[in-house]
Amino acid sequence: MKKERTKVSLLFMFLSSLFTVCLIAANIFETKQVPFFSHSQTAGVIVFPISYIINDCVCEVWGYRKARYLIWQGFLLNFFFVAAGAVCDWLPGADYWTGDEGFHAIFGLAPRIAAASFTAFVAGSFVNAYVMSKMKVMNEGRHFSLRAILSTVFGESIDSIVFFPLALGGVVPTSELPWLMLYQVVLKTVYEIIALPVTIRVVRFVKRYEDEDVYDRDISYRIF
């Protein structure tokens, strides 16, 4: 008896890989604060919004179930990376090694940032996917731009509210935290808007190439 082969989408594999790379890179980049006008911002804002754009694309083309798989895959691989980094930070360096301070500055803080990021990421990503999925059904597939922007606003708001107090409380001055959260939501939403023409073209291409355009009718929105 032949085992039935499961079709694997190369585009989904590529998007899920890029999604995971962005999450891992953001955890490292979040350890650095950079000046932003009269306040500051984390360098992770450079890559993290891309994960939300990919989430939008996957949810739009393949539906909430595939987005749920994407989110948990990113979570588990990100956890593996951070755990491995923490072990490497804990191991004693060789006698000639002079980079302990710099290495610890990144990977010593990364576990705390990662724990906050894991919690915020799961909450924000599932809110993002839920809003995308519900709005697509409600609008019968129209107004992709509107749901892409609104899902980012809701998802990033939840992400920032959870992430910054957990990750940077006691590290960043308390007076800076509300500004960090506000700027993160605004900047990432602006990022989404600027990238929207590219996102629309990517979604259209993937839909045609994959011959997929899933509508999440009568499904469970459980996260597991």
C-alpha positions as CSV (number, residue, x, y, z in Angstrom):
1,M,0.0,0.0,0.0
2,K,1.5,3.3,-1.1
3,K,1.6,6.1,1.4
4,E,-0.2,9.2,0.2
5,R,2.1,12.1,-0.4
6,T,1.4,15.5,1.0
7,K,1.8,18.4,-1.3
8,V,4.3,21.0,0.1
9,S,4.1,24.6,-1.1
10,L,7.5,26.0,-1.8
11,L,6.2,29.6,-1.4
12,F,4.7,28.7,2.0
13,M,8.1,27.2,3.0
14,F,9.9,30.3,1.9
15,L,7.5,32.7,3.7
16,S,7.6,30.6,6.9
17,S,11.4,30.6,6.8
18,L,11.6,34.4,6.2
19,F,9.0,34.8,9.0
20,T,11.2,32.9,11.5
21,V,14.4,34.7,10.5
22,C,12.7,38.0,11.1
23,L,11.6,36.9,14.6
24,I,15.1,35.7,15.5
25,A,16.7,38.8,14.2
26,A,14.3,41.1,16.0
27,N,15.1,39.4,19.4
28,I,18.8,40.3,18.9
29,F,18.1,43.8,17.5
30,E,15.7,44.6,20.3
31,T,18.8,44.7,22.7
32,K,19.8,48.0,21.2
33,Q,18.0,51.3,21.6
34,V,18.5,54.0,19.0
35,P,17.6,57.7,19.2
36,F,14.3,58.6,17.6
37,F,13.6,62.4,17.7
38,S,13.6,63.3,21.4
39,H,13.0,59.8,22.6
40,S,14.4,56.3,21.7
41,Q,13.4,53.2,19.8
42,T,14.6,49.6,19.6
43,A,16.4,48.6,16.5
44,G,14.2,45.5,16.1
45,V,11.6,47.8,14.4
46,I,13.7,47.4,11.3
47,V,12.7,43.7,10.7
48,F,9.9,42.8,13.1
49,P,7.0,44.4,11.0
50,I,7.9,42.1,8.2
51,S,6.7,39.2,10.3
52,Y,3.2,40.8,10.4
53,I,3.2,41.4,6.7
54,I,4.0,37.7,6.1
55,N,1.3,36.8,8.6
56,D,-1.2,38.9,6.6
57,C,-0.1,37.2,3.4
58,V,-0.4,33.7,4.7
59,C,-3.8,34.3,6.4
60,E,-5.1,36.0,3.3
61,V,-4.0,33.2,0.9
62,W,-4.1,30.0,3.0
63,G,-6.4,31.0,5.9
64,Y,-6.3,31.1,9.7
65,R,-5.2,27.4,10.1
66,K,-2.0,27.9,8.1
67,A,-1.4,31.2,9.9
68,R,-1.7,29.3,13.2
69,Y,0.9,26.8,12.1
70,L,3.2,29.6,11.0
71,I,2.9,31.4,14.3
72,W,3.7,28.2,16.4
73,Q,6.6,27.2,14.1
74,G,8.1,30.7,14.5
75,F,7.6,30.5,18.2
76,L,9.3,27.1,18.6
77,L,12.3,27.8,16.3
78,N,12.8,31.2,18.0
79,F,12.7,29.5,21.4
80,F,15.4,27.0,20.2
81,F,17.6,29.9,19.1
82,V,17.3,31.8,22.3
83,A,17.8,28.7,24.5
84,A,21.0,27.8,22.5
85,G,22.2,31.4,22.8
86,A,21.7,31.3,26.6
87,V,23.6,28.1,26.9
88,C,26.5,29.6,24.9
89,D,26.5,32.6,27.1
90,W,26.6,30.4,30.2
91,L,29.6,28.4,29.0
92,P,33.0,29.8,30.1
93,G,35.1,31.4,27.4
94,A,38.5,30.3,26.3
95,D,41.5,32.0,27.9
96,Y,42.2,34.1,24.8
97,W,38.5,35.0,24.3
98,T,38.0,38.7,24.9
99,G,34.4,39.1,23.7
100,D,32.5,37.9,26.8
101,E,31.2,41.4,27.7
102,G,29.8,42.1,24.2
103,F,28.4,38.5,23.8
104,H,26.7,38.7,27.2
105,A,25.3,42.2,26.5
106,I,23.4,40.6,23.6
107,F,22.6,37.0,24.8
108,G,22.4,37.8,28.5
109,L,19.5,40.1,27.9
110,A,18.1,38.1,25.0
111,P,16.4,35.4,27.2
112,R,14.4,38.1,29.1
113,I,13.5,39.9,25.8
114,A,12.7,36.5,24.3
115,A,10.3,35.5,27.1
116,A,8.5,38.9,26.7
117,S,8.7,38.5,23.0
118,F,7.2,35.0,23.0
119,T,4.2,36.1,25.1
120,A,3.7,39.3,23.1
121,F,4.3,37.6,19.8
122,V,1.7,34.9,20.4
123,A,-0.9,37.4,21.6
124,G,-0.3,40.0,18.8
125,S,0.1,37.5,16.0
126,F,-3.1,35.6,16.8
127,V,-5.0,38.9,17.1
128,N,-3.6,40.0,13.7
129,A,-4.6,36.7,12.1
130,Y,-8.1,36.7,13.7
131,V,-8.8,40.3,12.4
132,M,-7.5,39.4,8.9
133,S,-9.6,36.2,8.7
134,K,-12.8,37.7,10.1
135,M,-12.7,40.9,8.0
136,K,-12.0,38.8,4.8
137,V,-15.2,36.8,5.4
138,M,-17.2,39.8,6.5
139,N,-16.2,41.9,3.4
140,E,-16.4,38.9,1.0
141,G,-12.7,39.2,0.0
142,R,-12.8,42.9,-0.7
143,H,-10.8,45.7,1.0
144,F,-7.5,43.8,1.5
145,S,-5.7,47.0,2.2
146,L,-8.0,48.0,5.0
147,R,-7.9,44.7,6.8
148,A,-4.1,44.5,6.4
149,I,-3.7,47.9,8.1
150,L,-6.4,47.4,10.8
151,S,-5.0,43.9,11.7
152,T,-1.6,45.4,12.1
153,V,-2.9,48.2,14.4
154,F,-4.7,45.7,16.6
155,G,-1.9,43.1,16.6
156,E,0.9,45.5,17.1
157,S,-1.0,47.3,19.9
158,I,-1.4,44.1,21.8
159,D,2.2,43.1,21.1
160,S,3.6,46.5,22.4
161,I,1.4,46.6,25.5
162,V,2.6,43.2,26.5
163,F,6.2,43.3,25.3
164,F,7.7,46.5,26.6
165,P,6.9,46.4,30.3
166,L,8.0,42.7,30.4
167,A,11.1,43.1,28.3
168,L,12.5,46.5,29.2
169,G,10.9,47.4,32.5
170,G,13.7,48.5,34.8
171,V,16.1,48.8,31.9
172,V,14.5,51.7,30.1
173,P,13.3,54.7,32.1
174,T,9.6,54.3,33.0
175,S,8.8,57.6,31.4
176,E,10.2,56.3,28.1
177,L,8.0,53.1,28.0
178,P,4.7,54.7,26.9
179,W,6.5,56.5,24.1
180,L,8.3,53.3,23.0
181,M,4.9,51.5,22.9
182,L,3.2,54.3,21.0
183,Y,6.0,54.8,18.5
184,Q,6.2,51.0,17.9
185,V,2.6,50.9,16.9
186,V,2.7,54.0,14.8
187,L,6.0,53.1,13.1
188,K,5.0,49.5,12.3
189,T,1.7,50.6,11.0
190,V,3.4,53.2,8.7
191,Y,5.8,50.4,7.7
192,E,2.8,48.3,6.7
193,I,1.3,51.1,4.7
194,I,4.5,51.9,2.9
195,A,5.0,48.2,2.0
196,L,1.3,47.7,1.1
197,P,1.8,48.1,-2.7
198,V,4.4,45.3,-2.6
199,T,2.3,43.2,-0.2
200,I,-0.7,43.4,-2.5
201,R,1.3,42.3,-5.5
202,V,2.9,39.4,-3.5
203,V,-0.6,38.3,-2.3
204,R,-2.0,38.4,-5.9
205,F,1.0,36.4,-7.2
206,V,0.8,33.8,-4.5
207,K,-3.0,33.3,-5.0
208,R,-2.5,32.8,-8.7
209,Y,0.6,30.6,-8.4
210,E,-0.9,28.4,-5.6
211,D,-4.5,28.6,-6.9
212,E,-5.6,29.2,-3.3
213,D,-7.9,31.8,-1.7
214,V,-9.2,30.4,1.5
215,Y,-12.2,31.9,3.4
216,D,-12.4,30.9,7.0
217,R,-16.1,30.0,7.3
218,D,-17.3,27.9,10.2
219,I,-13.8,27.3,11.7
220,S,-12.5,27.3,15.2
221,Y,-10.2,30.2,16.1
222,R,-8.5,28.4,19.0
223,I,-4.8,29.0,19.1
224,F,-4.0,25.3,19.5
